Amino acid sequence: MIRILPCGAFQNRQPLAYGPILARLGQEVELVDHPADAQIALISHYMDIELFGDRLAKMRVRHPDLRIVLLSEEPFWDIGWSPDPFSRDQIFSTSPAALPVRVLNHQNSAIYRTDRIPYFLLTDPRYTARYRWLFDRNAGRSVSDWLAHFRSAEWDAAFLNEKRLHDRDRIAFPEQEVWGLSYYRTRFALRCTRGRVLRTGKGWEPGVDRLQLEDWHEDKLNRLDLRCRHVAAFENTHQIDYISEKPYDAFAVGAVPLYFASPGHGFLRLFGAPEDSGWLNFYAPPPEAPDFDARRPVSLREAEAYAKTQERLAQLFVDPALLRDEIDRFGYRLVAELRAAITPH
């Protein structure tokens, strides 16, 4: 049993904060409330070191066997805030002593490498429940149905992302195939001017931040369902093992996903080439937003590929064994990394 003390300001954004994953690891991981009972103090964001580094260092002075692990689920945090996003063993200058930290993230571990269903979709059963219903509905549509839908869609393209144009949003590590895409997808939306284009979300219009809604994911699906030909599914970061809910949402609402994926990206492994699965890939380093004409029609070949993908997705989310297997694989990799963090060298 690995005893873990969650710490910091981002405790709700790490794998052990999610019920399905914690339940899977219940025989191998125990969450504790006091440093004296813990083998690992777990943080989730580099900002936790900025905010609480001295406190963590004092904790280690009192409990020398305690290990500090930064387990990040978000590449955007890694490249935007950390001075070294990729090294596993780092030492930070803190008082009263230097703070050694084991860093585990998408780039330096295999924890988040998916076989069938990406990590983020494992964190809340509502994702898979909604997809199960929507993809089952979509799989019943013929190629002719999809062509008619794409021709008559209310919106030619929809962009439902926060408007971001800061330097931090475009940080790049080309040698690692890691690019911040928040700036890119904002520029993409701004340059997409032909046709009926929906741009909504924080920074685009006044109102409540979507993430503050009671259920932002259900709100997104309801707002876009069967109303769009294209939906922007760009991640906030390009990293080959980072795949969020965004492309699945686009397929679920009956839209062609707009995505950015290098040849080695996991999305191609899961879905296949764009021309064979009904999505559009805008990969072209360095990321420069193109002038995309959202009025472009969906061809017969694209609709055929799209319909087949909908059928595959319906099968993916109807089988609970696949979800259990993916959580098991994720749990095995995570536990192996946590055990290695507390094993003396």
C-alpha positions in Angstrom: 0.0 0.0 0.0 1.4 3.4 -1.0 0.4 6.1 1.4 -0.2 9.5 -0.3 -0.9 12.9 1.0 -2.5 15.2 -1.6 -1.1 18.7 -1.3 -1.4 22.1 -2.9 -3.9 24.3 -4.7 -4.7 21.8 -7.5 -5.6 18.7 -5.5 -8.8 18.3 -7.5 -6.9 18.1 -10.8 -4.8 14.9 -10.4 -5.7 11.2 -11.1 -6.4 10.2 -7.5 -9.0 13.0 -7.2 -11.3 11.1 -9.6 -13.6 8.4 -8.2 -13.2 5.8 -10.9 -9.4 5.8 -10.8 -9.2 6.0 -7.0 -11.7 3.0 -6.8 -9.4 1.0 -9.1 -6.4 1.7 -6.9 -8.1 1.2 -3.6 -6.0 -1.9 -2.8 -2.7 -0.3 -3.8 -3.0 3.4 -2.8 -4.3 5.0 0.4 -4.9 8.7 0.8 -3.8 10.1 4.2 -4.3 13.4 6.0 -0.9 13.8 7.8 2.7 13.9 6.6 3.7 11.5 9.3 1.5 8.9 7.7 2.6 9.5 4.1 5.3 8.1 1.9 4.5 10.6 -0.9 3.3 14.2 -0.8 1.5 14.7 -4.1 1.3 18.0 -5.9 -0.2 18.6 -9.3 1.1 21.9 -10.7 4.4 23.7 -10.8 2.6 26.7 -9.1 2.3 24.5 -6.0 6.1 24.7 -5.6 5.9 28.5 -6.1 3.1 28.8 -3.5 4.0 26.1 -1.0 7.6 25.1 -1.7 9.0 26.3 1.6 6.2 24.5 3.4 6.9 21.3 1.6 10.6 21.7 2.3 9.9 22.1 6.1 7.7 19.0 5.9 10.6 17.0 4.5 12.9 18.2 7.2 10.5 16.9 9.8 9.9 13.7 7.8 13.1 12.9 5.8 11.6 9.7 4.2 8.8 11.7 2.6 9.0 12.0 -1.2 7.6 14.9 -3.1 5.9 13.9 -6.4 4.5 16.4 -9.0 2.0 14.3 -11.0 0.7 16.6 -13.8 -2.3 15.7 -15.9 -2.0 18.8 -18.1 0.8 19.5 -20.5 -0.3 23.1 -20.8 0.7 23.6 -17.1 4.0 21.9 -17.7 5.2 24.1 -20.6 3.6 27.3 -19.4 4.8 27.4 -15.8 7.7 25.0 -15.3 11.3 26.1 -16.0 12.0 22.4 -16.9 8.9 20.7 -18.2 10.5 17.3 -19.0 13.1 16.2 -16.5 11.9 13.6 -14.1 14.2 14.4 -11.1 14.4 18.1 -10.3 15.7 20.1 -7.3 14.1 23.4 -6.4 15.6 26.2 -4.2 13.4 26.4 -1.1 13.8 27.3 2.6 15.0 25.7 4.9 16.5 23.2 2.4 16.5 22.3 -1.3 13.5 20.4 -2.4 13.9 17.3 -4.5 10.9 16.5 -6.6 10.0 13.6 -8.9 8.1 15.0 -11.9 5.7 12.7 -13.7 3.8 14.0 -16.8 2.8 13.1 -20.3 6.2 13.7 -21.8 8.5 11.9 -19.4 6.4 8.8 -18.5 4.0 6.3 -20.1 1.3 6.9 -17.5 -1.1 8.7 -19.9 -0.4 6.6 -23.0 -3.8 5.3 -24.0 -4.6 2.0 -25.8 -8.3 2.6 -26.6 -9.8 5.4 -24.4 -7.9 8.5 -23.4 -7.2 9.3 -19.7 -9.5 12.3 -19.4 -12.5 10.2 -20.4 -11.8 7.8 -17.5 -12.1 10.5 -14.8 -15.9 10.9 -14.8 -18.5 8.2 -15.8 -20.7 11.0 -17.2 -18.4 11.3 -20.2 -18.8 7.7 -21.3 -22.5 7.7 -20.4 -23.2 10.7 -22.7 -21.0 9.3 -25.5 -22.7 5.9 -25.3 -26.1 7.5 -26.0 -24.9 10.0 -28.6 -22.7 7.6 -30.6 -25.4 4.9 -30.5 -27.8 7.5 -32.1 -25.2 8.6 -34.6 -24.3 5.1 -35.7 -27.9 4.7 -36.9 -27.4 7.5 -39.5 -26.6 6.6 -43.1 -24.1 8.3 -45.3 -27.0 10.1 -47.0 -28.2 11.2 -43.6 -24.8 12.7 -42.8 -24.5 14.4 -46.2 -27.9 16.0 -45.7 -27.0 17.1 -42.2 -23.7 18.7 -43.3 -25.4 20.6 -46.1 -28.1 22.0 -43.8 -26.1 22.6 -40.7 -26.9 25.9 -38.8 -23.2 26.7 -38.3 -20.5 26.1 -40.8 -17.9 26.0 -38.0 -18.0 26.4 -34.2 -15.3 27.4 -31.8 -16.0 26.8 -28.2 -12.7 27.6 -26.5 -11.3 30.4 -24.3 -9.8 33.3 -26.3 -6.1 33.3 -25.6 -3.5 35.4 -27.2 -0.7 35.6 -24.6 2.9 34.6 -25.2 2.5 31.8 -22.7 -0.2 30.3 -25.0 2.3 29.7 -27.8 5.3 28.3 -26.0 7.0 25.6 -28.1 9.5 22.8 -27.8 9.8 21.6 -31.4 12.5 19.0 -30.6 10.0 17.3 -28.3 7.0 17.8 -30.7 5.4 19.9 -28.0 3.6 23.1 -28.9 1.2 25.3 -27.0 -1.9 25.6 -29.2 -4.2 28.0 -27.3 -2.8 30.9 -29.3 -3.0 28.9 -32.5 -6.7 27.9 -32.1 -7.6 31.5 -31.2 -5.9 32.8 -34.3 -7.6 30.0 -36.3 -11.0 31.1 -35.1 -10.2 34.8 -35.9 -9.1 33.9 -39.4 -12.1 31.7 -40.1 -14.3 34.5 -41.5 -16.2 33.0 -44.4 -19.5 31.3 -43.7 -21.6 31.1 -40.6 -19.1 30.9 -37.7 -19.9 30.5 -34.0 -17.2 31.8 -31.6 -18.2 31.5 -28.0 -16.6 31.1 -24.6 -14.5 33.2 -22.2 -13.0 36.2 -23.9 -15.3 36.0 -27.0 -18.4 37.2 -25.2 -19.4 38.5 -21.8 -20.9 36.1 -19.4 -20.1 33.2 -17.1 -16.9 31.3 -17.5 -18.0 27.9 -18.9 -15.9 26.0 -16.4 -17.9 27.7 -13.6 -21.1 26.1 -14.9 -22.7 23.3 -13.0 -21.9 20.9 -15.9 -19.9 22.6 -18.6 -19.6 19.4 -20.6 -23.3 18.8 -20.9 -23.8 22.5 -21.7 -21.3 22.2 -24.6 -22.9 19.1 -26.0 -26.4 20.6 -25.8 -25.3 23.9 -27.5 -23.7 22.2 -30.4 -25.6 19.0 -31.0 -26.4 18.4 -34.6 -26.0 22.2 -35.4 -22.5 22.3 -36.9 -20.6 21.0 -39.9 -17.2 21.6 -38.4 -16.2 21.9 -34.7 -12.8 23.0 -33.5 -11.3 20.2 -31.4 -7.8 21.6 -31.1 -6.1 20.8 -27.8 -4.5 23.5 -25.7 -1.2 21.6 -26.2 0.2 19.3 -28.9 1.8 16.4 -27.1 1.7 13.0 -28.7 0.0 11.2 -25.7 -2.4 14.1 -24.8 -5.9 13.6 -26.1 -8.8 15.3 -24.3 -12.6 15.1 -24.7 -12.6 17.7 -27.5 -12.4 15.5 -30.6 -14.9 13.0 -29.1 -17.3 15.9 -28.4 -17.0 17.0 -32.0 -17.9 13.5 -33.3 -20.6 13.2 -30.7 -22.4 16.3 -31.8 -22.3 15.2 -35.4 -19.5 17.6 -36.6 -16.2 17.1 -38.4 -13.4 17.7 -35.9 -10.7 20.2 -36.7 -7.5 18.9 -35.2 -3.7 19.3 -35.1 -1.7 16.1 -34.8 1.8 15.1 -35.9 2.4 11.8 -37.6 3.3 10.2 -34.3 0.3 11.5 -32.3 -1.9 9.1 -30.5 -5.0 10.4 -32.1 -3.9 8.9 -35.4 -3.3 5.6 -33.7 -6.8 5.6 -32.2 -8.7 7.0 -35.2 -6.6 6.5 -38.3 -5.7 8.9 -41.0 -8.1 11.9 -41.5 -9.2 10.7 -45.0 -10.1 7.3 -43.6 -12.0 8.5 -40.5 -13.7 11.8 -41.2 -11.7 14.5 -39.5 -9.4 17.3 -40.7 -5.8 17.6 -39.7 -4.0 21.0 -39.8 -0.6 19.8 -38.6 2.1 22.0 -40.0 5.0 23.1 -37.7 5.5 25.7 -36.6 1.8 26.1 -35.9 0.5 28.9 -38.0 -3.3 29.3 -38.2 -4.5 28.9 -41.8 -7.3 30.8 -43.6 -9.9 28.1 -43.3 -13.1 28.4 -45.3 -15.8 26.8 -43.1 -18.2 26.7 -46.1 -16.2 23.8 -47.6 -18.6 20.9 -48.3 -18.1 17.4 -47.0 -17.5 15.0 -49.9 -19.1 11.6 -50.3 -15.8 9.9 -49.5 -15.4 12.0 -46.3 -19.0 11.2 -45.3 -18.5 7.5 -45.8 -15.4 7.6 -43.6 -17.2 9.7 -41.1 -20.1 7.2 -40.8 -17.7 4.3 -40.2 -16.0 6.2 -37.4 -19.4 6.8 -35.8 -20.0 3.1 -35.9 -16.6 2.3 -34.3 -17.2 4.9 -31.6 -20.6 3.4 -30.8 -18.9 0.0 -30.3 -16.2 1.6 -28.2 -18.5 3.1 -25.6 -21.1 0.4 -25.4 -18.7 -2.2 -23.9 -17.9 -1.5 -20.2 -15.1 -4.1 -20.3 -13.1 -1.8 -22.5 -13.4 1.1 -20.0 -12.4 -1.2 -17.1 -9.4 -2.5 -19.1 -8.2 1.1 -19.9 -8.6 2.1 -16.2 -6.6 -1.0 -15.2 -3.8 -0.2 -17.6 -3.7 3.4 -16.4 -3.7 2.3 -12.8 -0.9 -0.2 -13.4 1.4 2.4 -15.0 0.6 5.0 -12.3 1.3 2.6 -9.4 4.5 1.5 -11.0 5.7 5.1 -11.2 4.7 5.9 -7.6 6.4 2.8 -6.3 9.6 3.8 -8.2 9.4 7.2 -6.6 9.6 5.8 -3.1 12.1 3.0 -3.9 15.7 3.9 -2.7 18.2 4.3 -5.5 
